[in-house]
Structures are given as structure tokens and as C-alpha cells.
Amino acid sequence: MAGRKKFDVEHAVDQAMQVFWQRGYAESSLELLSAATGLGRGSLYGTFGSKDELFRRALGRYSAIYSARFDEALAGAHTDPVSAIRAFFDVVLDRIADPAVPDGCLIAQSAIESTILGPTSAACVRDLLGRQYTRIRSALDSVHGDPRLMDELATYVVAVTQSLAVVSRGGMSRDQLRSTVRITCETIAQQLREATSPAS
């Protein structure tokens, strides 16, 4: 029985994640969450305590799914950081194009709503953005360039990543998204070349 309850809880979190991702926190009513998870209002509260807690569980689930894919994409950064960043963006674009999930990004959607989230949930969103920055920054450490430039490039990658999620929901085409990624990677490559070339 304990195993069945765990399975049901995980399934409920997955379904709630889809609702929050598609609708955003504010528009994800208890009625919608109840319909998606198959749990009545009482069961939702009994299992998760609050909508905020369910939201944070959904964020954690989302992060767990995509973090592994990002880490795999960045694994080759020590030999070719630009190709690794390009592979990172490929994960982002594949997620955006995946018909099985909502458009955009749950973290980007939640960041937009940060001002209406409770303090703990808003801090959770900031933490997830910080983890994304740390992941990229760690990949760039292999370049051994100017630390300040590496900080700036990591911030740049995070900013472009979140922007892709937002504009994709606004109707920007896949070709336009890929063009944005191409220019971003070319810019990073140029910055890294200039940082490692002998001073003229």
C-alpha cells in the first residue's frame, strides 16, 4: 500500500506540473488541479498541505526531469565549451518543440509571476534560476579565462534560455528560435576567442 500511495503522489505531482506549466500559478485553480490530479480538494490539502506546496513539488519535479538532460548536454564542456552550450540549447529547443508538454518553460512562467508568489515559492524559483546559472558557469570553468567574463557569459546564456521560453509562447517560429541560438553561440565563441588570444 505504501508503494501505491507513493506512485499516486508522484502521478499527481506530474499532472499538477502540467497545469502550472500551461496556466501559470495564478490561473491554476484548485478545481483545475483537482481535475488534473484526480484528487478532491480535501485530498489535495491532505497530501500536499497547500497549493503553494504542490507548486513547489511541481517545480522540483520539473527541475529533476530537465536538469539531468542539461547535465548530459554540458558534459563535454571541458573539451569544447561552445559545442556544449549549443547542446544545452538543443535540449531547450527540443523541450519547446515537444508536443507532449506545454509551450515554454515552467521556471520562466513562474519567474514572470514571482511578485504574486508567496515568499517561499518565490525563493524556490530564484533558486532554480540560480542553479541554471551555476550549471552553465561550471561548464565554462574549463575555459580558464577571465572569471568576470565567464560570469557574464553564464548570465547571458540563462537570460537567452528564459527569453526563448517566453517568445516561443508568443508565437516565434522554431526557425527564429534556432537563429537566436546560433547567434548566441557565435557571440560566445567570439568572446572566448578574444579572451584567450594573445594581447595585441
Secondary structure, DSSP 8 states (H G I E B T S, - for coil): -HHHHHHHHHHHHHHHHHHHHHH-TTT--HHHHHHHHT--HHHHHHHHSSHHHHHHHHHHHHHHHHHHHHHHHGGGTTT-HHHHHHHHHHHHHHHHH-TTS-SS-HHHHHHHTGGGS-HHHHHHHHHHHHHHHHHHHHHHGGG---HHHHHHHHHHHHHHHHHHHHHHHTT--HHHHHHHHHHHHHHHHHHHHHHHS---
